[in-house]
Amino acid sequence: MNEKFYEVVIEGSLDLMKGFFMGFLAGRGIEGGVYFDAACRIDDRECKTAPLLWLIHTHGNSHSVVVGSGLHDLLIAALNNPAHVIPLRIKKVRQVLSAAFTCAFRTYSREVGAELKAIVGGVAGEAVGKSGFELHETVDPEGKGVELFTPLHDYELAGKGRISGSVKDVLDLNQRLERFEVVEMGKLELA
């Protein structure tokens, strides 16, 4: 049985929220399982100014986190505990059934290409799927030895498309792809 996931929108300072979560998780010996909107770029359809706020690198005073059901219950209890004087307030909680995002990349590095092919090429099955995802690899021996900023390269890997599926698998994949400079990530859509 798949774990249930929830999006929790919290009002307050992002730094304070991250610090609270780090202490909260460390105090319980829990590793991972929390996905912050600042890291995943969660699409906020309710906020009309969200695209502008992302563009200028400010995200207002409300932040989303996605957590599993076990952690969700502990988190809600901790944030609603009147004994704590932490200036964080829960604005909204909703169950998340699936996640999706778009991405595109182009690399001329065989090493980076091999890693991206392994990550994206391994996406299949019931948990995560690729919708309209295109992956093209080109090897041109005539480009061997040509400098980095010329139009001809001996190797190129390009890919683009949409990845969707179970919340945990898509969020984990999103974080794995996020570490590559050559990958342009779209907003994470939660449904």
C-alpha positions as CSV (number, residue, x, y, z in Angstrom):
1,M,0.0,0.0,0.0
2,N,1.3,3.4,-0.9
3,E,1.9,6.0,1.8
4,K,-0.4,9.0,1.7
5,F,1.1,12.4,1.2
6,Y,-0.1,15.9,2.3
7,E,0.7,19.4,1.2
8,V,0.9,21.6,4.3
9,V,0.9,25.4,3.7
10,I,2.6,27.2,6.6
11,E,2.7,30.9,7.2
12,G,5.9,32.3,8.6
13,S,9.6,32.7,7.9
14,L,11.1,30.1,5.5
15,D,14.3,30.0,7.5
16,L,12.4,29.5,10.8
17,M,10.3,26.8,9.2
18,K,13.4,25.0,7.8
19,G,15.1,25.2,11.2
20,F,11.9,24.0,13.0
21,F,11.7,21.0,10.6
22,M,15.4,20.1,10.9
23,G,15.1,20.1,14.7
24,F,11.8,18.3,14.6
25,L,13.1,15.6,12.4
26,A,16.5,15.3,14.2
27,G,14.8,15.1,17.6
28,R,12.8,12.1,16.3
29,G,15.6,10.4,14.4
30,I,13.8,10.8,11.1
31,E,15.8,11.4,7.9
32,G,14.2,13.0,4.8
33,G,10.6,12.8,3.9
34,V,10.0,16.5,3.8
35,Y,9.9,18.4,0.5
36,F,10.0,22.2,0.6
37,D,8.4,24.4,-2.0
38,A,11.6,26.4,-2.3
39,A,13.5,23.3,-3.4
40,C,10.8,21.7,-5.6
41,R,9.1,24.9,-7.0
42,I,5.6,23.7,-6.1
43,D,3.0,25.3,-8.3
44,D,0.8,27.6,-6.3
45,R,-2.3,28.1,-8.5
46,E,-4.2,30.0,-5.8
47,C,-1.6,32.8,-5.6
48,K,-1.9,35.0,-8.7
49,T,1.4,36.7,-8.0
50,A,3.4,33.5,-7.4
51,P,5.2,33.6,-10.8
52,L,6.4,37.2,-10.2
53,L,7.5,36.3,-6.6
54,W,9.5,33.3,-8.0
55,L,11.1,35.6,-10.6
56,I,12.4,38.0,-8.0
57,H,13.4,35.2,-5.7
58,T,11.0,36.0,-2.9
59,H,8.2,33.7,-2.0
60,G,6.0,35.7,0.3
61,N,5.3,34.6,3.8
62,S,3.5,31.2,3.0
63,H,5.5,28.1,2.2
64,S,4.4,24.6,1.2
65,V,5.9,21.4,2.4
66,V,4.9,17.9,1.3
67,V,5.1,15.2,4.0
68,G,4.0,11.6,4.4
69,S,1.0,10.7,6.5
70,G,3.0,9.6,9.6
71,L,5.0,12.7,9.6
72,H,2.0,14.8,8.8
73,D,0.2,13.8,12.0
74,L,3.3,14.6,14.1
75,L,3.8,17.9,12.4
76,I,0.2,19.1,12.8
77,A,0.2,18.2,16.5
78,A,3.5,20.0,17.0
79,L,2.5,23.2,15.2
80,N,-0.9,23.3,16.9
81,N,0.6,22.8,20.4
82,P,-0.3,25.9,22.3
83,A,2.8,25.5,24.6
84,H,5.0,26.4,21.7
85,V,5.5,30.1,20.9
86,I,6.9,29.4,17.4
87,P,5.5,32.1,14.9
88,L,4.5,29.5,12.4
89,R,0.8,28.9,11.5
90,I,-0.9,26.3,9.4
91,K,-2.9,27.9,6.6
92,K,-4.0,24.8,4.6
93,V,-3.7,21.1,4.5
94,R,-4.7,18.9,1.6
95,Q,-4.0,15.3,0.6
96,V,-1.8,14.9,-2.5
97,L,-2.5,11.9,-4.8
98,S,0.0,12.4,-7.5
99,A,2.7,14.8,-8.7
100,A,4.1,15.9,-12.1
101,F,6.7,18.2,-13.6
102,T,8.2,19.1,-16.9
103,C,12.0,19.3,-17.6
104,A,14.3,19.8,-20.5
105,F,18.1,19.4,-20.9
106,R,20.9,19.5,-23.3
107,T,24.5,18.4,-22.5
108,Y,27.7,17.9,-24.5
109,S,29.3,16.0,-21.7
110,R,29.3,12.2,-22.0
111,E,29.6,11.8,-18.2
112,V,26.6,14.1,-17.5
113,G,24.7,12.5,-20.4
114,A,25.3,9.0,-19.0
115,E,23.9,10.1,-15.6
116,L,20.9,11.8,-17.1
117,K,20.2,8.8,-19.3
118,A,20.4,6.5,-16.3
119,I,18.0,8.7,-14.3
120,V,15.5,9.5,-17.1
121,G,15.9,6.1,-18.9
122,G,15.0,4.3,-15.7
123,V,11.7,6.1,-15.4
124,A,9.0,3.5,-16.3
125,G,6.4,1.4,-14.6
126,E,3.4,2.1,-12.5
127,A,5.1,4.5,-10.0
128,V,6.5,7.1,-12.4
129,G,5.8,7.6,-16.1
130,K,7.1,9.7,-19.0
131,S,4.5,11.5,-21.0
132,G,5.7,12.7,-24.4
133,F,9.3,12.6,-23.2
134,E,11.8,12.8,-26.0
135,L,15.4,11.7,-25.6
136,H,17.9,12.2,-28.4
137,E,21.6,11.2,-28.3
138,T,23.9,12.3,-31.1
139,V,27.5,11.2,-31.6
140,D,29.4,13.0,-34.4
141,P,33.1,11.9,-34.8
142,E,33.8,15.0,-36.9
143,G,33.3,17.2,-33.8
144,K,36.1,15.5,-31.9
145,G,38.6,18.0,-30.6
146,V,36.4,21.1,-31.4
147,E,36.3,23.8,-28.7
148,L,33.5,24.0,-26.2
149,F,31.7,27.1,-27.6
150,T,31.5,26.1,-31.2
151,P,28.3,24.8,-33.0
152,L,29.8,21.3,-33.6
153,H,30.3,18.8,-30.7
154,D,31.2,15.2,-30.9
155,Y,28.5,14.3,-28.3
156,E,25.1,15.7,-27.5
157,L,22.2,14.4,-25.4
158,A,19.0,16.4,-25.4
159,G,15.7,15.5,-23.6
160,K,12.4,17.1,-22.8
161,G,9.0,16.1,-21.6
162,R,6.7,15.5,-18.6
163,I,7.2,13.1,-15.8
164,S,4.3,12.1,-13.6
165,G,3.2,9.5,-11.1
166,S,3.3,8.7,-7.4
167,V,4.2,11.6,-5.1
168,K,7.3,10.1,-3.4
169,D,8.8,8.8,-6.6
170,V,8.2,12.0,-8.6
171,L,9.6,14.2,-5.8
172,D,12.7,12.0,-5.4
173,L,13.2,12.1,-9.2
174,N,12.7,15.9,-9.2
175,Q,15.4,16.3,-6.5
176,R,17.8,14.0,-8.4
177,L,17.4,16.0,-11.6
178,E,17.6,19.4,-9.8
179,R,21.3,18.9,-9.0
180,F,22.2,19.1,-12.7
181,E,22.9,22.6,-14.0
182,V,21.9,21.6,-17.6
183,V,18.4,20.6,-16.5
184,E,15.6,23.2,-16.7
185,M,12.8,22.3,-14.3
186,G,9.2,23.3,-14.6
187,K,6.9,23.8,-11.6
188,L,5.9,20.8,-9.6
189,E,2.2,20.1,-10.0
190,L,0.4,18.4,-7.1
191,A,-3.0,16.8,-7.6
